[in-house]
């Protein structure tokens, strides 16, 4: 079985695209062991000498949703997490709504049968923030991760922008992610490959 990790911050549309490809393929039975790793874009953009976002989490527009997503990942079954994960991206990018609104996050959780009280307990007592911080800092330290979405397999890590969404096309999703993983693990000397224009 192929194992890899994928960083995410629910605010990033490219993180949404990558996650949707992975989720669609997994839902269709792709033989992958995937860990979704939180990465705070708010912390990544803290200027040297400024206070870390971990010490002022309420000021960040995406950190509450990251905490919710990670807690769901670690406390419910895999299919339920996938559904919540997909819907948290949709809340921001399809609906254009706030990731800081507990009421909206509660609606997402309840829609998938997750007890919001248990999730927000982990947020309010600091466990969720601790987990997000530890995983973010580990990704930075071990793999020099600086953004999302970053695919990580073994010692290799690469920031990847997929420009499309798979919709219900699981075959497209699995093919796209397999291509990414092949380049990541088999072509480590290919450092940058970027089209000069985007087909419309």
N, C-alpha and C positions, 0 to 999 in steps of 0.2 A: 504494500500500500504506500502511495506517495504521501509524504508528510510535508506540510509547509505552513507558514504563518502569513497573515495579511493584516497590516496596520489599518486603522480606521479612525476617522473623526467624522461624526455625522454631518458636519457642515460642508464637507468637500464633495462636490458633484462627481469627481473622478473616483473618490473612494466609494461612492454609491454605485457607480458603473461597475467597478471591479467586484464589489460585494455581490451585486446582482448576478454577475456571471458565475461566481463561485457558488452562490446559493442555488441558482437554477440547476447547475450541474450536480450539486450534492443531492438536491431533491429528486433528481432523475437517477441517482445511484452511482455517481462518479466515485471511483475507488480512492478517495482522498481522506486523509486525516488533517483537518484544517483547524488552526487556532486563530481566532480573530483577536488582534492585539490593539488595545487602546493607545492612541497617540494624540496628545493634546496640541492642536495647532496654536492655541493660546499660549502655552508654555514655550513652544518653539519660536514664537515671535517676541518673547520677553527680551528687552534690550539688556546688555551687560550692565550690572549695577542696579537694575530695577528689581522689585520684589517678585519672587516666583509666583506664578498663578496658583500654585498649591496653597499659598498663604492668603490668597484673596479669591477663592473659587467663585464667590457670588458675582464677581465682576466679569466672569467669562461667559460667553453666550453658548458654549458647547459642552462645558464640563459636567453639568448636571446630567445631560443625556448620556455622556460617556459613562458616568458612574452607574446610571440605571442599566445601560446595556451590558456592562461588565458583570454587574450583580445578577442579572438575568442569565447571562452565559454560565455563571458558576452555580446557579441554584435550581435551574429547571432542566427538563429534558431537551435534547438537541433540536428536535423539530419545532418545539415552542420557541426556543431561542432564535432559530432562523427566522421564524415568522415575525417576532418582535423586532429583530435586527433590521429586517427589510422594512418594516413599518416605521421605525424611527428615522430611517433615511427618507422615506416617503413623506413623513410629517414635515420635514424641512424642504425637500426639493420638489415634491409633487403638489403639496398643499401650501407651501410658503409660510408655514406657521413656526412659532417660537419653540426652540428646544429648551428654553428656561422655564416654561410654563408647566408647573406640576400637574395642573388639571389636564392638560393635553397629554402629558406623559402617562398619567393615570388611565386615560381613555385607551391608549395603546395597550397598556398592560392588561386592563380588564377585558379588552376585546379578545385577548388570547388566553384568558383564564389564569393570569398571573396575579397574585395578591399584591396590590400596590403597597400595603402597609409593611409587608416583609421587605420589599425592595427599598422603600424609603427609610426604613429603620437602619439599613446598612449605610445609606447615604448620610443620615443624620448623626450616626455615632462615629463616622469617620472611616469605617472599614472600606467603603467603596472608593473613597478618594485615595486611601493608602494603596489599594490595589492598582488603580489607574496610574498613580505616580510611579510605583515600583516597576510596572511593565513598560511604561514610557521610558523611564530612565535606563532600564535594562536594554531596550532596543537601541537607544542612543549609544550606550557604552559598548555593547557587544557588536553592533552592526553599523554604527554611525548613521542611524536613521535620522532623517531631517524632515520628512513629510509623509503624506498619505496620498495614494495607497503605495505601500512598500511591501513587496513579496519577499519572504525570507525562507530559504531552504538550505539547511546545513549552515555552512559558513558564508553563503552567498546571499546578498540582499540587493534589490533593485527597485527603484521608484518607477512605476509603470502607469502611463495614462492610456486607458482604453476609451475610445471616443464614442462607442456605441453602447446601447443597453440590449440585453438579450431577449427581453420579453419572455415569451413562453418557449423560445427555441433553445431547449436544453442541449441539443447537438452543437449549435453555434457556441453556446457558453462553454461546454467542455473543450471544444476545439480551441477556443481563444485562450483559455487558461492553460491548457496543455502546451500551447505554443510559447506562452510566457515562461512556463516552468522549464521547458527545454532550453530556451535561450539563457535562462538564469543559471541552470546547473551545467550546461554543456558548452556554453560560449562565454566564459568569464572575462575574456579579453575584449568582448564587445561592450564598450563602456557607454556609448551613446549612439542612438539610432532614432532620428527624429525627422518626420516628413516636413518639408518646407511649406507645404500648404495642406489645408484640410478639405477633403471632398465635401461638397454641400449637396 
